[in-house]
Amino acid sequence: ILDGVDLRAVEATLTGESVPVAKQPEPVDARVPLPDRRSLVHTGSTVVAGAARAVVVSTGSDTELGQVGRLLASVEPSRTPLERRLDALGHRLVGLTLAIAAAVTAIGVLRGEPWGHMIETGIALAIAAVPEGLPAVATIALAVGLTRMARRNALVRRLGAVEALGSTTVVCSDKTGTLTAGRMSVRAVALPAAELVVEGRGYELEGRILRDGTPIRGDDEPVLGRLLEAAAWTPTASIDPATHEVAGDPTDAALLVLAARGGRPREALEAAQGDPHVLPFSGERLMSAAVVGGETFVKGAPDRVLTACDRVAVGEGFEPLDEATRHRLEQRNRELADEGLRVIGLASQDRAAPDLASLDGLIFLGLVGILDPPATG
């Protein structure tokens, strides 16, 4: 990267991490791990925010994705555990059969039987000892196993893979986009005085926000309405008005979908208030903000957002953020993180902030827990 502004890219195809990586111009050090190469953008990754000017330094098989292809091409097929065991059994049977045939031939000759007759007897004995039915028995056993796996929706191309799977003790798998859908989805909302559950799959706009099992929208709860407005002002994600497809930064996309499910779609807010002035995400402050109509909406790391807050939203207004409430919110943040959720803090400021450095005296709105849901099928 030669120069750029707030460039972020998703490198899940290379690192398995669905969270966007911030990119910036800096010296390139090829010795550092791939996720830490902040000045390089890679083939196969997706730019989700910002803009930049860059120069191509490698193409084809010299790229990181190309090297993955070369590694896959160099893999040689290995024999399954069953094939190795059958091979070992065959060697033992051959050795044992030859030993027995030789012993029988020698004993017959010592007893005075003709050489030719005893050699024929040894050869016949060796042939009779070959387990001709062993391949058929192994094939039938594997076919039965394949049938049982097919009943559980597991398709197997090679019979030997059935036994190999049965011998497996450790399974290594990529998570993002394989076990998970690679589409972040809000699962929980922790308001200062209420706990909410969010229903819905991935980026689907259909879904409900529940409080004690009862659907609730932004019009029903003033604090929730304010939080949904803060979630809706996400400049790095968008919804196609024709197809309702969501694109952009996965975290911002999840917040945008949350706002739509709660009755605060960004299109309606823009029609009423106009476009926001965006204060881009800062890796130093771990926050970003949107200034709309003389008010500032903030999102970022929960601990940083809480540190900048001295008030907490209550009903139509707010009250001072005391130490007991701050401790309770910090504890709730840890609980959501322990559940495997990515937690985002949301706040507002009742004035227009000129930059991120002026974000203090905020009104805390709540916490949002985001999950990368399991893939379907």
N, C-alpha and C positions, 0 to 999 in steps of 0.2 A: 504494500500500500504506500503510495506516494503522499497522498493527503486525503482527508475524509472528515465527515461530520457525523458523529453518533452512529457509526456503522456497526451493525450486529448481524451475526450469521448463525444459523442452526447447523451444527456439524454432526448431527446424530448418525449419519451414514458412516462416519469415520470413528467417532468416539462413543456413540450410544447415548450421549447426553442431549436431552431435548431442550434444555435451557439455552437460549441464545448466548453467544460469546461476543463480548465487545472487542472490536478491532480498532487499531490505531497505528499510525506510522511510527515505527521504531526500528532499530537495527535488528536484522534477522540472525538468529542463532540456531542453527540446525541441530544443536546438541540437546536443546530443551525438548520435553515431551510435546507431542502434537497438540494437546489441548491448550498449551501455554504459548503457542506461536501466534501472538496477538497481531503481528504485522502481515500475516499471510492469510489469504482466502483460498479455499481449496475447491477443486472440481468435485461435484456431487453434493456440496453444501448449498444452503439456501439463504440468501440475504433477506432479512425480515424488517430491517429498519436502517435509516440513514443513507448516506451517499458517499462515494469515494472514487478516487482515480488510482489505478494500479497498473503495474507492468507485469506481463506474463514472464515467468521464470522457468517454467517446465510444462511440457505437454505429453500427452499419450501415456506410455508406461512409466514415465519419469514422475508423474504426479502421485500423490498419496493413494488415490483410488486406483491408479494403474499398478502400483506396487502390490495392492491387495489382490488384483487380478493375477499378477505374476506368481504370488504365493499360492493361490488356488491352483494355478496351472502346474505348479511343481509338485503338488501332492500326488503320491503314488497310491493306487488302491491297495488296501491291506486285506489280508484274509481274516474272516470272522473267527471268533473263538471256537465255534463248532468245526470249521474247516481245519483249524490247527489240531484240535483234539482227535478228529477222525484220522488225520495224517499220522499222528503219533500212535494211535491205535493200530493203524495199518502196518507201521514199521514193527510194532511189537508182535503182531500176529504173524508177519512174515518170518521174523526171527525165530519165534516159538515153533512155527510149522516146519521150518527147515531143520531145526534141532531135533524135533520128534521124528521127522522122516529119516534123517540121517541115523538116529539111534535105532529105529526099527530095521533099517537096511543093514546096519552093522550087526545087530543081534541075529538076524536071519542068516547072514553069511557065516557068523561064528558057529551057528548050529548046523552048518553044512548045506544050507539051501543054495541053489545056483545063483551066481552073481546077477545074471540077466533078469531072473525072476524077481529078486529082491530090489533091484533098481527100479523095475516097473512098479513094484508094490510101493516103494517110497514116493515115486512121482504121483501115483494115484492118490496116496494118502495126503500129499501136499495139496493136490487140486481139490480134494474133498473138504479140506480144512478151510478153504477160502470162503468167507461169509458173503455169498452172493446176494443175500437178501438185505445186507446192511444198508446200501444206498436207498433201497425202496423204503425200509423202515424209517430212516432219517428223513426222507422226503415227506412221508405221510405225517410224521410227527410235526414237522415244520408247517405243513399245510393246515393241520388242525389249529396250530397256534396262529397262523395268518387269518383263519376264519374267525377265531375269537377276537382278534384285534379289529377286524373289519366290522364286527358287531358294535365295537366301541368307537367307530368312526376314525380308525387309524388305518391309512392305506400304506402298504408295503410293496415296493417294486421287486425286491429280491428276497427269496425265501430265507437266505442266510441272515438277513437283517433281523428276522424274528428272534433268533437265538441270541444275536448280538445285543439286541435291546434287553433281552432277559438277563444278560450278564452285566448290564450297565450299573455302575455304582455312583457315578457323578455325571450330571448333565450340565453342560455349559451352554448358555443361550444368551443372545442379545435381548435386552428388555424393550427398549424404545422401538415401536413400530412392529415388534414381533409378539412379545407377550402383552405389550400394552399398545393402545391405539395410536400413540404419538400425538394425541389431541388433548390438551389440558382441559379440565372441567372442574368448575367450582362445586365443592361438596358440602361445605359448611361456612356459615357466616356467624361470627361472634360479635354482636352489638354490645355496647357497654352494659346493657341491662337485659339482654335476651340472647338465647341461643337458637339459631335457625338451621334448618336442613334444606339443601337444594337438590331437587330431583331433575333428571334429564341426562341424556347421553351426549358426550362429546360436544360438538359445536351446534347441535340441534337447538333451534330457538324455542321449541316446545319444551316446557318444563315448569315446575312449580317451586316456590319457596314456602316452606312449612314452619310454623311455630306451634309446637305441641300437637303436631298432626293436622293443623288447620292451615289452609293456603293463605298467604299474606302477600300483599303487593306494596309498592312504594307509597301509594296513596293512603294505605291503612296505618302506616307507622312512619312518622316524620323522620326519625333517625335513619331507618332503612332507606327512605327516599333519598336522603342526602348521600348515603353511602353508594346507592346505585348511580347517582349523578357523578360522583367521583370515579366510579368504575367505568362509566360510559365514555369519559374523556380520555380515550386511549388512542393516541395518534398513530401508533405502529400496527394497528389492526383495523380491519374494515369488513363490512357485510355487503355483498353484492345485492343491490335492490331487486334485481331480476330473478336470480337463482337462490338468494338467501345463503349463498356459500360464504363462509368466514375464512379470511386469510390474514397472514401477518404473524407477528410475534405470538407464540402459543399462550404465554401468560396474559398478554393484553387481550388476545382473542377470547380467552376464558372470561375475563372481566366484562368484555363487551357483551358476550352472550348472557352473563348474569344480569346485566342491566336490562337487556331485552326481556328476559323471563320475568323480571320484577316490574315491568311496565314503564321502564325508562330507556327506550331505544334512543341511540345517539341521534338518529335522523330527526326525531321529534325535538330533542334538545337543541340541535343546530338550527332548526327552523324557528325556534322561539328565541334563542340567545345568540346565534351566529357562530362563526368558527372560533375556536380557542387559540390563544397564544401559548405555544408549547415551550416549556423549559425542559430540555432533553435530560434523559437519565444521566446521572453522574456516578461514575464508579467510586469516587471519593466519598460522596454523601449518601450513595445508595438510595436515591430518591429521584423522582421526576414530578413535574407539576404541569397543570393546564390552567391558564388564567382566562376566565370567562365573565364578562359583565361586572368587572370590579371585584370578583371573588376568585380565590385560588383553590384548586382541588389537588391534593397531594397523594401519591402512592409510593410505596417503597418497602425497604426492610423494616419489619415491625419494631425492632429495638431503636432504629434511627428515627422512625416516625414518632414513637412514644417519647423519645428524648426531646423532640422539638415541640411537644404538646404541653400546654399548661391548663387546658380545659377539656371537658368531655361532653359530648352531645347528649342532651336529655330532653325528650319531647320536642317542642318547637324551639327550645333554646339550648343553654349549656350551663354547666356548673364547674367550679374549680376541680382540677384533677389532683386529688390528694394522694398521699403515699399508699394508703390501703387499696385504693382503686387501681393505682399504677401497678402495685404488686400483683393484684388479681389478674389484670390484663396480661402481665408478663408471664404469669403461670399458665394462663389459657393459651398463650402463644406456644409455650413449651409443650403443652398437651397436644395441640394440633400437629406440631412438628413430630412428636412421638408417634402419631398415627400415620406417619408417612406422607403428610400433606405439605405442600409448599405454601408458606404463609405470607400474605401480603397485608401490610397495614395501610389504612386509608384515613385521611384527615382533610380538613379544609381550613382556610384562612379567610376572615371576613374583610380582606382587602386584596388588591392586586399586587402580587410579588414581582419585583423587577428581575430577580434571579434567585437561584437556589440558595445562595448564601443568606437571603433575607427570610428564609422559611423558619420562623420561630413563633412562639405564641399560638400554635395551631390548636384546632378543636378536633379531638380524636373522635372518629366515626365508628371504627370497628376493624375486625380482622376477617380475612377471607382465606379459607383453606382450599387449595387447588390440588387435584389429583390427576395423574395420567391414567385413565381407566383401562381395564383389561381389554384386549382386542377381542372382537367377536369372530366366531367361526373357527 
